[in-house]
Amino acid sequence: MSNICKTVTLRTRKIKGGEQLSFYLDYYPGYRDESTMKVMRHESLGI
């Protein structure tokens, strides 16, 4: 099985109690993290 994602989407979400936004990536169909063996479907960018 390959670790290739077919679609990656940049998404935003408002943070509670403020005007700021949180950015994260959505992966479809997801990929398996080699160290934890969990399927990753989204990741926060922390900015």
mmCIF entry with sequence, helices, sheets and N, C-alpha, C, O atoms, coordinates in Angstrom:
data_MODEL
# 
_entry.id   MODEL 
# 
_entity.id                         1 
_entity.type                       polymer 
_entity.pdbx_number_of_molecules   1 
# 
_entity_poly.entity_id                      1 
_entity_poly.type                           'polypeptide(L)' 
_entity_poly.nstd_linkage                   no 
_entity_poly.nstd_monomer                   no 
_entity_poly.pdbx_seq_one_letter_code       MSNICKTVTLRTRKIKGGEQLSFYLDYYPGYRDESTMKVMRHESLGI 
_entity_poly.pdbx_seq_one_letter_code_can   MSNICKTVTLRTRKIKGGEQLSFYLDYYPGYRDESTMKVMRHESLGI 
_entity_poly.pdbx_strand_id                 A 
# 
loop_
_entity_poly_seq.entity_id 
_entity_poly_seq.num 
_entity_poly_seq.mon_id 
_entity_poly_seq.hetero 
1 1  MET n 
1 2  SER n 
1 3  ASN n 
1 4  ILE n 
1 5  CYS n 
1 6  LYS n 
1 7  THR n 
1 8  VAL n 
1 9  THR n 
1 10 LEU n 
1 11 ARG n 
1 12 THR n 
1 13 ARG n 
1 14 LYS n 
1 15 ILE n 
1 16 LYS n 
1 17 GLY n 
1 18 GLY n 
1 19 GLU n 
1 20 GLN n 
1 21 LEU n 
1 22 SER n 
1 23 PHE n 
1 24 TYR n 
1 25 LEU n 
1 26 ASP n 
1 27 TYR n 
1 28 TYR n 
1 29 PRO n 
1 30 GLY n 
1 31 TYR n 
1 32 ARG n 
1 33 ASP n 
1 34 GLU n 
1 35 SER n 
1 36 THR n 
1 37 MET n 
1 38 LYS n 
1 39 VAL n 
1 40 MET n 
1 41 ARG n 
1 42 HIS n 
1 43 GLU n 
1 44 SER n 
1 45 LEU n 
1 46 GLY n 
1 47 ILE n 
# 
_struct_asym.id          A 
_struct_asym.entity_id   1 
# 
_struct_sheet.id               AA1 
_struct_sheet.type             ? 
_struct_sheet.number_strands   3 
_struct_sheet.details          ? 
# 
loop_
_struct_sheet_order.sheet_id 
_struct_sheet_order.range_id_1 
_struct_sheet_order.range_id_2 
_struct_sheet_order.offset 
_struct_sheet_order.sense 
AA1 1 2 ? anti-parallel 
AA1 2 3 ? anti-parallel 
# 
loop_
_struct_sheet_range.sheet_id 
_struct_sheet_range.id 
_struct_sheet_range.beg_label_comp_id 
_struct_sheet_range.beg_label_asym_id 
_struct_sheet_range.beg_label_seq_id 
_struct_sheet_range.pdbx_beg_PDB_ins_code 
_struct_sheet_range.end_label_comp_id 
_struct_sheet_range.end_label_asym_id 
_struct_sheet_range.end_label_seq_id 
_struct_sheet_range.pdbx_end_PDB_ins_code 
_struct_sheet_range.beg_auth_comp_id 
_struct_sheet_range.beg_auth_asym_id 
_struct_sheet_range.beg_auth_seq_id 
_struct_sheet_range.end_auth_comp_id 
_struct_sheet_range.end_auth_asym_id 
_struct_sheet_range.end_auth_seq_id 
AA1 1 THR A 7  ? LYS A 14 ? THR A 7  LYS A 14 
AA1 2 LEU A 21 ? ARG A 32 ? LEU A 21 ARG A 32 
AA1 3 VAL A 39 ? SER A 44 ? VAL A 39 SER A 44 
# 
loop_
_atom_site.group_PDB 
_atom_site.id 
_atom_site.type_symbol 
_atom_site.label_atom_id 
_atom_site.label_alt_id 
_atom_site.label_comp_id 
_atom_site.label_asym_id 
_atom_site.label_entity_id 
_atom_site.label_seq_id 
_atom_site.pdbx_PDB_ins_code 
_atom_site.Cartn_x 
_atom_site.Cartn_y 
_atom_site.Cartn_z 
_atom_site.occupancy 
_atom_site.B_iso_or_equiv 
_atom_site.pdbx_formal_charge 
_atom_site.auth_seq_id 
_atom_site.auth_comp_id 
_atom_site.auth_asym_id 
_atom_site.auth_atom_id 
_atom_site.pdbx_PDB_model_num 
ATOM 1   N N  . MET A 1 1  ? 0.849   -1.177 0.000  1.00 0.00 ? 1  MET A N  1 
ATOM 2   C CA . MET A 1 1  ? 0.000   0.000  0.000  1.00 0.00 ? 1  MET A CA 1 
ATOM 3   C C  . MET A 1 1  ? 0.891   1.237  0.000  1.00 0.00 ? 1  MET A C  1 
ATOM 4   O O  . MET A 1 1  ? 1.902   1.277  0.701  1.00 0.00 ? 1  MET A O  1 
ATOM 5   N N  . SER A 1 2  ? 0.518   2.243  -0.784 1.00 0.00 ? 2  SER A N  1 
ATOM 6   C CA . SER A 1 2  ? 1.352   3.440  -0.894 1.00 0.00 ? 2  SER A CA 1 
ATOM 7   C C  . SER A 1 2  ? 0.878   4.530  0.060  1.00 0.00 ? 2  SER A C  1 
ATOM 8   O O  . SER A 1 2  ? -0.262  4.512  0.525  1.00 0.00 ? 2  SER A O  1 
ATOM 9   N N  . ASN A 1 3  ? 1.768   5.479  0.344  1.00 0.00 ? 3  ASN A N  1 
ATOM 10  C CA . ASN A 1 3  ? 1.464   6.612  1.220  1.00 0.00 ? 3  ASN A CA 1 
ATOM 11  C C  . ASN A 1 3  ? 1.097   7.851  0.421  1.00 0.00 ? 3  ASN A C  1 
ATOM 12  O O  . ASN A 1 3  ? 1.406   8.962  0.852  1.00 0.00 ? 3  ASN A O  1 
ATOM 13  N N  . ILE A 1 4  ? 0.454   7.701  -0.719 1.00 0.00 ? 4  ILE A N  1 
ATOM 14  C CA . ILE A 1 4  ? 0.143   8.832  -1.579 1.00 0.00 ? 4  ILE A CA 1 
ATOM 15  C C  . ILE A 1 4  ? -1.271  9.327  -1.291 1.00 0.00 ? 4  ILE A C  1 
ATOM 16  O O  . ILE A 1 4  ? -2.232  8.558  -1.324 1.00 0.00 ? 4  ILE A O  1 
ATOM 17  N N  . CYS A 1 5  ? -1.383  10.644 -1.004 1.00 0.00 ? 5  CYS A N  1 
ATOM 18  C CA . CYS A 1 5  ? -2.687  11.280 -0.833 1.00 0.00 ? 5  CYS A CA 1 
ATOM 19  C C  . CYS A 1 5  ? -3.129  11.822 -2.174 1.00 0.00 ? 5  CYS A C  1 
ATOM 20  O O  . CYS A 1 5  ? -2.321  12.400 -2.902 1.00 0.00 ? 5  CYS A O  1 
ATOM 21  N N  . LYS A 1 6  ? -4.378  11.651 -2.513 1.00 0.00 ? 6  LYS A N  1 
ATOM 22  C CA . LYS A 1 6  ? -4.876  12.152 -3.785 1.00 0.00 ? 6  LYS A CA 1 
ATOM 23  C C  . LYS A 1 6  ? -5.310  13.603 -3.694 1.00 0.00 ? 6  LYS A C  1 
ATOM 24  O O  . LYS A 1 6  ? -5.210  14.330 -4.682 1.00 0.00 ? 6  LYS A O  1 
ATOM 25  N N  . THR A 1 7  ? -5.792  14.053 -2.529 1.00 0.00 ? 7  THR A N  1 
ATOM 26  C CA . THR A 1 7  ? -6.276  15.416 -2.375 1.00 0.00 ? 7  THR A CA 1 
ATOM 27  C C  . THR A 1 7  ? -5.814  15.978 -1.041 1.00 0.00 ? 7  THR A C  1 
ATOM 28  O O  . THR A 1 7  ? -5.956  15.332 -0.003 1.00 0.00 ? 7  THR A O  1 
ATOM 29  N N  . VAL A 1 8  ? -5.254  17.200 -1.074 1.00 0.00 ? 8  VAL A N  1 
ATOM 30  C CA . VAL A 1 8  ? -4.885  17.930 0.133  1.00 0.00 ? 8  VAL A CA 1 
ATOM 31  C C  . VAL A 1 8  ? -5.585  19.274 0.071  1.00 0.00 ? 8  VAL A C  1 
ATOM 32  O O  . VAL A 1 8  ? -5.466  19.988 -0.926 1.00 0.00 ? 8  VAL A O  1 
ATOM 33  N N  . THR A 1 9  ? -6.326  19.637 1.136  1.00 0.00 ? 9  THR A N  1 
ATOM 34  C CA . THR A 1 9  ? -7.097  20.872 1.167  1.00 0.00 ? 9  THR A CA 1 
ATOM 35  C C  . THR A 1 9  ? -6.685  21.699 2.371  1.00 0.00 ? 9  THR A C  1 
ATOM 36  O O  . THR A 1 9  ? -6.580  21.182 3.483  1.00 0.00 ? 9  THR A O  1 
ATOM 37  N N  . LEU A 1 10 ? -6.451  22.997 2.146  1.00 0.00 ? 10 LEU A N  1 
ATOM 38  C CA . LEU A 1 10 ? -6.172  23.923 3.232  1.00 0.00 ? 10 LEU A CA 1 
ATOM 39  C C  . LEU A 1 10 ? -7.503  24.425 3.773  1.00 0.00 ? 10 LEU A C  1 
ATOM 40  O O  . LEU A 1 10 ? -8.316  24.959 3.018  1.00 0.00 ? 10 LEU A O  1 
ATOM 41  N N  . ARG A 1 11 ? -7.733  24.261 5.069  1.00 0.00 ? 11 ARG A N  1 
ATOM 42  C CA . ARG A 1 11 ? -8.978  24.693 5.689  1.00 0.00 ? 11 ARG A CA 1 
ATOM 43  C C  . ARG A 1 11 ? -8.690  25.670 6.812  1.00 0.00 ? 11 ARG A C  1 
ATOM 44  O O  . ARG A 1 11 ? -7.611  25.659 7.405  1.00 0.00 ? 11 ARG A O  1 
ATOM 45  N N  . THR A 1 12 ? -9.674  26.520 7.095  1.00 0.00 ? 12 THR A N  1 
ATOM 46  C CA . THR A 1 12 ? -9.560  27.472 8.198  1.00 0.00 ? 12 THR A CA 1 
ATOM 47  C C  . THR A 1 12 ? -10.752 27.295 9.124  1.00 0.00 ? 12 THR A C  1 
ATOM 48  O O  . THR A 1 12 ? -11.814 26.820 8.722  1.00 0.00 ? 12 THR A O  1 
ATOM 49  N N  . ARG A 1 13 ? -10.547 27.693 10.381 1.00 0.00 ? 13 ARG A N  1 
ATOM 50  C CA . ARG A 1 13 ? -11.619 27.625 11.369 1.00 0.00 ? 13 ARG A CA 1 
ATOM 51  C C  . ARG A 1 13 ? -11.405 28.777 12.342 1.00 0.00 ? 13 ARG A C  1 
ATOM 52  O O  . ARG A 1 13 ? -10.274 29.047 12.748 1.00 0.00 ? 13 ARG A O  1 
ATOM 53  N N  . LYS A 1 14 ? -12.484 29.458 12.718 1.00 0.00 ? 14 LYS A N  1 
ATOM 54  C CA . LYS A 1 14 ? -12.379 30.537 13.693 1.00 0.00 ? 14 LYS A CA 1 
ATOM 55  C C  . LYS A 1 14 ? -12.091 29.963 15.072 1.00 0.00 ? 14 LYS A C  1 
ATOM 56  O O  . LYS A 1 14 ? -12.667 28.953 15.478 1.00 0.00 ? 14 LYS A O  1 
ATOM 57  N N  . ILE A 1 15 ? -11.185 30.632 15.786 1.00 0.00 ? 15 ILE A N  1 
ATOM 58  C CA . ILE A 1 15 ? -10.870 30.236 17.152 1.00 0.00 ? 15 ILE A CA 1 
ATOM 59  C C  . ILE A 1 15 ? -11.906 30.864 18.072 1.00 0.00 ? 15 ILE A C  1 
ATOM 60  O O  . ILE A 1 15 ? -12.281 32.023 17.892 1.00 0.00 ? 15 ILE A O  1 
ATOM 61  N N  . LYS A 1 16 ? -12.369 30.100 19.062 1.00 0.00 ? 16 LYS A N  1 
ATOM 62  C CA . LYS A 1 16 ? -13.397 30.587 19.981 1.00 0.00 ? 16 LYS A CA 1 
ATOM 63  C C  . LYS A 1 16 ? -12.971 31.867 20.673 1.00 0.00 ? 16 LYS A C  1 
ATOM 64  O O  . LYS A 1 16 ? -11.817 32.010 21.078 1.00 0.00 ? 16 LYS A O  1 
ATOM 65  N N  . GLY A 1 17 ? -13.912 32.805 20.808 1.00 0.00 ? 17 GLY A N  1 
ATOM 66  C CA . GLY A 1 17 ? -13.686 34.020 21.571 1.00 0.00 ? 17 GLY A CA 1 
ATOM 67  C C  . GLY A 1 17 ? -12.759 35.027 20.915 1.00 0.00 ? 17 GLY A C  1 
ATOM 68  O O  . GLY A 1 17 ? -12.183 35.870 21.602 1.00 0.00 ? 17 GLY A O  1 
ATOM 69  N N  . GLY A 1 18 ? -12.603 34.959 19.611 1.00 0.00 ? 18 GLY A N  1 
ATOM 70  C CA . GLY A 1 18 ? -11.705 35.912 18.969 1.00 0.00 ? 18 GLY A CA 1 
ATOM 71  C C  . GLY A 1 18 ? -11.922 36.002 17.481 1.00 0.00 ? 18 GLY A C  1 
ATOM 72  O O  . GLY A 1 18 ? -12.772 35.321 16.907 1.00 0.00 ? 18 GLY A O  1 
ATOM 73  N N  . GLU A 1 19 ? -11.138 36.851 16.879 1.00 0.00 ? 19 GLU A N  1 
ATOM 74  C CA . GLU A 1 19 ? -11.205 37.078 15.443 1.00 0.00 ? 19 GLU A CA 1 
ATOM 75  C C  . GLU A 1 19 ? -10.147 36.270 14.695 1.00 0.00 ? 19 GLU A C  1 
ATOM 76  O O  . GLU A 1 19 ? -10.060 36.361 13.470 1.00 0.00 ? 19 GLU A O  1 
ATOM 77  N N  . GLN A 1 20 ? -9.346  35.485 15.403 1.00 0.00 ? 20 GLN A N  1 
ATOM 78  C CA . GLN A 1 20 ? -8.246  34.754 14.786 1.00 0.00 ? 20 GLN A CA 1 
ATOM 79  C C  . GLN A 1 20 ? -8.727  33.480 14.104 1.00 0.00 ? 20 GLN A C  1 
ATOM 80  O O  . GLN A 1 20 ? -9.801  32.960 14.405 1.00 0.00 ? 20 GLN A O  1 
ATOM 81  N N  . LEU A 1 21 ? -7.900  32.987 13.172 1.00 0.00 ? 21 LEU A N  1 
ATOM 82  C CA . LEU A 1 21 ? -8.203  31.770 12.443 1.00 0.00 ? 21 LEU A CA 1 
ATOM 83  C C  . LEU A 1 21 ? -7.158  30.705 12.738 1.00 0.00 ? 21 LEU A C  1 
ATOM 84  O O  . LEU A 1 21 ? -5.996  31.016 13.000 1.00 0.00 ? 21 LEU A O  1 
ATOM 85  N N  . SER A 1 22 ? -7.577  29.459 12.693 1.00 0.00 ? 22 SER A N  1 
ATOM 86  C CA . SER A 1 22 ? -6.685  28.315 12.803 1.00 0.00 ? 22 SER A CA 1 
ATOM 87  C C  . SER A 1 22 ? -6.616  27.665 11.424 1.00 0.00 ? 22 SER A C  1 
ATOM 88  O O  . SER A 1 22 ? -7.644  27.484 10.771 1.00 0.00 ? 22 SER A O  1 
ATOM 89  N N  . PHE A 1 23 ? -5.402  27.311 10.975 1.00 0.00 ? 23 PHE A N  1 
ATOM 90  C CA . PHE A 1 23 ? -5.215  26.690 9.665  1.00 0.00 ? 23 PHE A CA 1 
ATOM 91  C C  . PHE A 1 23 ? -4.831  25.232 9.844  1.00 0.00 ? 23 PHE A C  1 
ATOM 92  O O  . PHE A 1 23 ? -4.034  24.890 10.718 1.00 0.00 ? 23 PHE A O  1 
ATOM 93  N N  . TYR A 1 24 ? -5.408  24.371 9.003  1.00 0.00 ? 24 TYR A N  1 
ATOM 94  C CA . TYR A 1 24 ? -5.036  22.967 9.034  1.00 0.00 ? 24 TYR A CA 1 
ATOM 95  C C  . TYR A 1 24 ? -5.202  22.348 7.661  1.00 0.00 ? 24 TYR A C  1 
ATOM 96  O O  . TYR A 1 24 ? -5.902  22.890 6.805  1.00 0.00 ? 24 TYR A O  1 
ATOM 97  N N  . LEU A 1 25 ? -4.554  21.207 7.455  1.00 0.00 ? 25 LEU A N  1 
ATOM 98  C CA . LEU A 1 25 ? -4.609  20.488 6.188  1.00 0.00 ? 25 LEU A CA 1 
ATOM 99  C C  . LEU A 1 25 ? -5.487  19.254 6.337  1.00 0.00 ? 25 LEU A C  1 
ATOM 100 O O  . LEU A 1 25 ? -5.385  18.521 7.321  1.00 0.00 ? 25 LEU A O  1 
ATOM 101 N N  . ASP A 1 26 ? -6.350  19.031 5.350  1.00 0.00 ? 26 ASP A N  1 
ATOM 102 C CA . ASP A 1 26 ? -7.147  17.809 5.261  1.00 0.00 ? 26 ASP A CA 1 
ATOM 103 C C  . ASP A 1 26 ? -6.551  16.932 4.173  1.00 0.00 ? 26 ASP A C  1 
ATOM 104 O O  . ASP A 1 26 ? -6.311  17.397 3.059  1.00 0.00 ? 26 ASP A O  1 
ATOM 105 N N  . TYR A 1 27 ? -6.309  15.662 4.491  1.00 0.00 ? 27 TYR A N  1 
ATOM 106 C CA . TYR A 1 27 ? -5.780  14.703 3.526  1.00 0.00 ? 27 TYR A CA 1 
ATOM 107 C C  . TYR A 1 27 ? -6.889  13.723 3.159  1.00 0.00 ? 27 TYR A C  1 
ATOM 108 O O  . TYR A 1 27 ? -7.591  13.216 4.034  1.00 0.00 ? 27 TYR A O  1 
ATOM 109 N N  . TYR A 1 28 ? -7.042  13.458 1.863  1.00 0.00 ? 28 TYR A N  1 
ATOM 110 C CA . TYR A 1 28 ? -7.978  12.429 1.443  1.00 0.00 ? 28 TYR A CA 1 
ATOM 111 C C  . TYR A 1 28 ? -7.275  11.557 0.429  1.00 0.00 ? 28 TYR A C  1 
ATOM 112 O O  . TYR A 1 28 ? -6.764  12.098 -0.551 1.00 0.00 ? 28 TYR A O  1 
ATOM 113 N N  . PRO A 1 29 ? -7.212  10.300 0.583  1.00 0.00 ? 29 PRO A N  1 
ATOM 114 C CA . PRO A 1 29 ? -7.877  9.441  1.546  1.00 0.00 ? 29 PRO A CA 1 
ATOM 115 C C  . PRO A 1 29 ? -7.136  9.270  2.855  1.00 0.00 ? 29 PRO A C  1 
ATOM 116 O O  . PRO A 1 29 ? -7.521  8.401  3.638  1.00 0.00 ? 29 PRO A O  1 
ATOM 117 N N  . GLY A 1 30 ? -6.125  10.021 3.139  1.00 0.00 ? 30 GLY A N  1 
ATOM 118 C CA . GLY A 1 30 ? -5.356  9.881  4.370  1.00 0.00 ? 30 GLY A CA 1 
ATOM 119 C C  . GLY A 1 30 ? -4.081  9.093  4.108  1.00 0.00 ? 30 GLY A C  1 
ATOM 120 O O  . GLY A 1 30 ? -3.911  8.510  3.038  1.00 0.00 ? 30 GLY A O  1 
ATOM 121 N N  . TYR A 1 31 ? -3.196  9.079  5.080  1.00 0.00 ? 31 TYR A N  1 
ATOM 122 C CA . TYR A 1 31 ? -1.962  8.312  4.949  1.00 0.00 ? 31 TYR A CA 1 
ATOM 123 C C  . TYR A 1 31 ? -1.609  7.724  6.307  1.00 0.00 ? 31 TYR A C  1 
ATOM 124 O O  . TYR A 1 31 ? -2.054  8.208  7.348  1.00 0.00 ? 31 TYR A O  1 
ATOM 125 N N  . ARG A 1 32 ? -0.803  6.675  6.275  1.00 0.00 ? 32 ARG A N  1 
ATOM 126 C CA . ARG A 1 32 ? -0.418  5.993  7.518  1.00 0.00 ? 32 ARG A CA 1 
ATOM 127 C C  . ARG A 1 32 ? 0.915   6.547  7.997  1.00 0.00 ? 32 ARG A C  1 
ATOM 128 O O  . ARG A 1 32 ? 1.908   6.520  7.270  1.00 0.00 ? 32 ARG A O  1 
ATOM 129 N N  . ASP A 1 33 ? 0.928   7.052  9.236  1.00 0.00 ? 33 ASP A N  1 
ATOM 130 C CA . ASP A 1 33 ? 2.159   7.545  9.858  1.00 0.00 ? 33 ASP A CA 1 
ATOM 131 C C  . ASP A 1 33 ? 3.048   6.351  10.168 1.00 0.00 ? 33 ASP A C  1 
ATOM 132 O O  . ASP A 1 33 ? 2.624   5.412  10.842 1.00 0.00 ? 33 ASP A O  1 
ATOM 133 N N  . GLU A 1 34 ? 4.284   6.389  9.672  1.00 0.00 ? 34 GLU A N  1 
ATOM 134 C CA . GLU A 1 34 ? 5.195   5.242  9.817  1.00 0.00 ? 34 GLU A CA 1 
ATOM 135 C C  . GLU A 1 34 ? 5.555   4.951  11.272 1.00 0.00 ? 34 GLU A C  1 
ATOM 136 O O  . GLU A 1 34 ? 5.738   3.789  11.633 1.00 0.00 ? 34 GLU A O  1 
ATOM 137 N N  . SER A 1 35 ? 5.664   6.001  12.130 1.00 0.00 ? 35 SER A N  1 
ATOM 138 C CA . SER A 1 35 ? 6.089   5.764  13.510 1.00 0.00 ? 35 SER A CA 1 
ATOM 139 C C  . SER A 1 35 ? 4.963   5.258  14.404 1.00 0.00 ? 35 SER A C  1 
ATOM 140 O O  . SER A 1 35 ? 5.199   4.408  15.262 1.00 0.00 ? 35 SER A O  1 
ATOM 141 N N  . THR A 1 36 ? 3.734   5.767  14.221 1.00 0.00 ? 36 THR A N  1 
ATOM 142 C CA . THR A 1 36 ? 2.622   5.365  15.087 1.00 0.00 ? 36 THR A CA 1 
ATOM 143 C C  . THR A 1 36 ? 1.669   4.383  14.418 1.00 0.00 ? 36 THR A C  1 
ATOM 144 O O  . THR A 1 36 ? 0.841   3.767  15.089 1.00 0.00 ? 36 THR A O  1 
ATOM 145 N N  . MET A 1 37 ? 1.778   4.234  13.110 1.00 0.00 ? 37 MET A N  1 
ATOM 146 C CA . MET A 1 37 ? 0.914   3.361  12.304 1.00 0.00 ? 37 MET A CA 1 
ATOM 147 C C  . MET A 1 37 ? -0.555  3.791  12.335 1.00 0.00 ? 37 MET A C  1 
ATOM 148 O O  . MET A 1 37 ? -1.440  2.993  12.025 1.00 0.00 ? 37 MET A O  1 
ATOM 149 N N  . LYS A 1 38 ? -0.823  5.058  12.710 1.00 0.00 ? 38 LYS A N  1 
ATOM 150 C CA . LYS A 1 38 ? -2.183  5.585  12.676 1.00 0.00 ? 38 LYS A CA 1 
ATOM 151 C C  . LYS A 1 38 ? -2.443  6.236  11.327 1.00 0.00 ? 38 LYS A C  1 
ATOM 152 O O  . LYS A 1 38 ? -1.524  6.756  10.694 1.00 0.00 ? 38 LYS A O  1 
ATOM 153 N N  . VAL A 1 39 ? -3.697  6.206  10.891 1.00 0.00 ? 39 VAL A N  1 
ATOM 154 C CA . VAL A 1 39 ? -4.079  6.866  9.647  1.00 0.00 ? 39 VAL A CA 1 
ATOM 155 C C  . VAL A 1 39 ? -4.324  8.341  9.948  1.00 0.00 ? 39 VAL A C  1 
ATOM 156 O O  . VAL A 1 39 ? -5.169  8.678  10.778 1.00 0.00 ? 39 VAL A O  1 
ATOM 157 N N  . MET A 1 40 ? -3.580  9.224  9.268  1.00 0.00 ? 40 MET A N  1 
ATOM 158 C CA . MET A 1 40 ? -3.684  10.661 9.465  1.00 0.00 ? 40 MET A CA 1 
ATOM 159 C C  . MET A 1 40 ? -4.603  11.240 8.399  1.00 0.00 ? 40 MET A C  1 
ATOM 160 O O  . MET A 1 40 ? -4.387  11.020 7.207  1.00 0.00 ? 40 MET A O  1 
ATOM 161 N N  . ARG A 1 41 ? -5.641  11.988 8.825  1.00 0.00 ? 41 ARG A N  1 
ATOM 162 C CA . ARG A 1 41 ? -6.562  12.596 7.886  1.00 0.00 ? 41 ARG A CA 1 
ATOM 163 C C  . ARG A 1 41 ? -6.542  14.124 7.946  1.00 0.00 ? 41 ARG A C  1 
ATOM 164 O O  . ARG A 1 41 ? -7.033  14.785 7.031  1.00 0.00 ? 41 ARG A O  1 
ATOM 165 N N  . HIS A 1 42 ? -5.974  14.691 9.023  1.00 0.00 ? 42 HIS A N  1 
ATOM 166 C CA . HIS A 1 42 ? -5.818  16.132 9.098  1.00 0.00 ? 42 HIS A CA 1 
ATOM 167 C C  . HIS A 1 42 ? -4.631  16.473 9.995  1.00 0.00 ? 42 HIS A C  1 
ATOM 168 O O  . HIS A 1 42 ? -4.208  15.672 10.829 1.00 0.00 ? 42 HIS A O  1 
ATOM 169 N N  . GLU A 1 43 ? -4.103  17.690 9.801  1.00 0.00 ? 43 GLU A N  1 
ATOM 170 C CA . GLU A 1 43 ? -2.928  18.121 10.548 1.00 0.00 ? 43 GLU A CA 1 
ATOM 171 C C  . GLU A 1 43 ? -3.010  19.632 10.756 1.00 0.00 ? 43 GLU A C  1 
ATOM 172 O O  . GLU A 1 43 ? -3.245  20.381 9.808  1.00 0.00 ? 43 GLU A O  1 
ATOM 173 N N  . SER A 1 44 ? -2.819  20.071 11.983 1.00 0.00 ? 44 SER A N  1 
ATOM 174 C CA . SER A 1 44 ? -2.817  21.493 12.306 1.00 0.00 ? 44 SER A CA 1 
ATOM 175 C C  . SER A 1 44 ? -1.492  22.103 11.894 1.00 0.00 ? 44 SER A C  1 
ATOM 176 O O  . SER A 1 44 ? -0.440  21.493 12.087 1.00 0.00 ? 44 SER A O  1 
ATOM 177 N N  . LEU A 1 45 ? -1.532  23.305 11.325 1.00 0.00 ? 45 LEU A N  1 
ATOM 178 C CA . LEU A 1 45 ? -0.295  23.972 10.909 1.00 0.00 ? 45 LEU A CA 1 
ATOM 179 C C  . LEU A 1 45 ? 0.321   24.801 12.032 1.00 0.00 ? 45 LEU A C  1 
ATOM 180 O O  . LEU A 1 45 ? 1.499   25.150 11.963 1.00 0.00 ? 45 LEU A O  1 
ATOM 181 N N  . GLY A 1 46 ? -0.453  25.120 13.058 1.00 0.00 ? 46 GLY A N  1 
ATOM 182 C CA . GLY A 1 46 ? 0.084   25.848 14.201 1.00 0.00 ? 46 GLY A CA 1 
ATOM 183 C C  . GLY A 1 46 ? 0.441   27.299 13.923 1.00 0.00 ? 46 GLY A C  1 
ATOM 184 O O  . GLY A 1 46 ? 1.299   27.874 14.594 1.00 0.00 ? 46 GLY A O  1 
ATOM 185 N N  . ILE A 1 47 ? -0.218  27.891 12.932 1.00 0.00 ? 47 ILE A N  1 
ATOM 186 C CA . ILE A 1 47 ? 0.043   29.305 12.642 1.00 0.00 ? 47 ILE A CA 1 
ATOM 187 C C  . ILE A 1 47 ? -1.230  30.105 12.757 1.00 0.00 ? 47 ILE A C  1 
ATOM 188 O O  . ILE A 1 47 ? -1.217  31.318 12.549 1.00 0.00 ? 47 ILE A O  1 
# 
